[in-house]
Amino acid sequence: MFIYFALAIWEIALGLYVYKFLDPRKGKEMRWSFRWDQIVEFENKLFDSQTNLHVIRMANKISLGFCLLSALVVILDGLLHVYLNFVDFKEVIAIVTVLAIWPLRWGYIFLKKA
């Protein structure tokens, strides 16, 4: 059960990382070792972050919510696997979470940008 809790904490940390460090204004203030300059610069050119800052921040909140939901699903999967001997899906859930964050963020930004 420890592995499931560790994976859930990792997914929450991933969501917080996206929420905190992919904000165009907050990202510039962070240390160089934490921020993803190439991604922030690419998104600045693609989405015009000065006029769509509220949309980008909302997309980051949605990504954080998705990661929290994935963490809850991992905990539920762990409980079902340990106590009821269901099939283990923790690896699939982790991969889907990592791969779904970017299309989720960028899709929301493309749909809602001014």
C-alpha positions in Angstrom: 0.0 0.0 0.0 3.0 2.3 0.5 3.7 2.3 -3.3 0.2 3.5 -3.9 0.5 6.4 -1.4 3.9 7.3 -2.9 2.5 7.4 -6.4 -0.5 9.5 -5.2 1.9 11.9 -3.6 4.0 12.0 -6.8 0.9 12.8 -8.9 -0.1 15.6 -6.5 3.5 17.0 -6.7 3.3 16.9 -10.5 0.0 18.8 -10.4 1.5 21.4 -8.1 4.6 21.7 -10.3 2.5 22.4 -13.3 0.3 24.8 -11.3 3.2 26.7 -9.8 6.0 26.6 -12.4 4.2 26.9 -15.7 2.6 30.2 -14.8 4.2 32.8 -17.1 4.7 35.4 -14.4 5.6 33.0 -11.5 7.9 30.9 -13.7 10.2 33.8 -14.5 10.7 34.5 -10.7 11.7 30.9 -9.9 15.2 29.5 -9.8 16.6 28.4 -13.1 16.9 24.8 -11.9 13.2 24.5 -11.2 11.6 26.2 -14.2 11.1 25.0 -17.7 12.2 28.0 -19.7 11.8 26.4 -23.1 8.2 25.4 -22.4 7.3 28.8 -20.9 8.8 30.6 -23.8 7.1 28.3 -26.3 3.8 28.9 -24.6 4.4 32.7 -24.6 4.8 32.6 -28.3 2.0 30.2 -29.0 -0.7 31.6 -26.6 0.3 35.3 -26.1 0.5 34.9 -22.4 0.1 38.6 -21.6 -3.5 38.8 -22.9 -4.4 35.2 -21.9 -2.8 35.1 -18.5 -6.1 34.3 -16.7 -6.8 31.5 -19.2 -3.4 29.9 -18.6 -3.8 30.1 -14.9 -7.2 28.4 -15.1 -5.7 25.7 -17.3 -3.1 25.2 -14.6 -5.8 24.8 -12.0 -7.6 22.3 -14.1 -4.4 20.3 -14.5 -3.9 20.4 -10.8 -7.5 19.2 -10.3 -6.9 16.4 -12.8 -3.8 15.3 -10.9 -5.7 15.3 -7.6 -8.4 13.2 -9.1 -5.8 10.8 -10.5 -4.2 10.5 -7.0 -7.6 9.6 -5.6 -8.0 7.0 -8.3 -4.6 5.5 -7.4 -5.6 5.3 -3.7 -8.9 3.6 -4.7 -7.0 1.2 -7.0 -4.6 0.4 -4.1 -7.5 -0.3 -1.7 -9.3 -2.5 -4.3 -6.1 -4.4 -5.1 -4.9 -5.0 -1.6 -8.2 -5.8 0.1 -10.4 -7.2 -2.7 -7.7 -8.7 -5.0 -8.6 -6.6 -8.0 -6.3 -6.0 -10.9 -3.5 -3.4 -10.4 -3.7 -0.4 -12.7 -1.3 2.0 -10.9 1.2 2.1 -13.8 -1.5 2.8 -16.4 -3.0 5.6 -14.2 0.5 7.2 -13.8 1.2 7.1 -17.6 -2.2 8.4 -18.5 -1.8 11.3 -16.0 1.5 12.3 -17.3 0.4 12.1 -20.9 -2.9 13.8 -20.4 -1.7 17.0 -18.6 -0.3 18.7 -21.7 -3.3 18.1 -24.1 -5.7 19.0 -21.3 -3.9 22.3 -20.6 -3.3 23.3 -24.2 -6.8 22.2 -25.3 -8.4 24.4 -22.7 -6.1 27.3 -23.6 -6.9 27.0 -27.3 -10.6 26.9 -26.6 -10.7 29.8 -24.2 -8.1 32.2 -25.4 -9.1 35.7 -26.4 
